[in-house]
Amino acid sequence: TRACFPWGTRVHTLAAMSELEIMALFSPTEDHVHSVEDLLKAAVAPSRAEPGNVAYTVRRLEGTPARFAVLERWVDDEAFAAHGQTPHLRRLLDHADDLLTGPPQLLRFAAGEL
């Protein structure tokens, strides 16, 4: 989406191509879909305000069972690692065993376009 990848499809810089791009997939248990959605929504603004964050967008995937994707861009691995320790993300991760069907799946994009 443009919010997550604001440079568009034609304008590229060396900095944009060296950034860390992650897609985190969250699969809530059937009885915790709304709780997970609320926790993910609550993490957007503070995540975007973190040092080293370039973009942070939460989307719900179509279909059932419910799944959420977090599209993230960070200046480097250190910024992403620090994000994992923030209170707004720990609220979800510390209760993942109760809220999710399994651990979040992290997909890391290779640098650059094909």
GIJOWO-V92057 format. One record per helix or strand of 3 or more residues. SS is the DSSP state (2 for helix, 1 for strand). FROM is the first residue (numbers start at 1). TO is the last residue. If there is no record, write none. Layout:
# GIJOWO-V92057
ss:SS from:FROM to:TO
ss:SS from:FROM to:TO
This chain:
# GIJOWO-V92057
ss:2 from:14 to:18
ss:1 from:20 to:26
ss:2 from:30 to:48
ss:1 from:53 to:60
ss:1 from:68 to:74
ss:2 from:77 to:83
ss:2 from:87 to:93
ss:2 from:96 to:99
ss:1 from:105 to:108
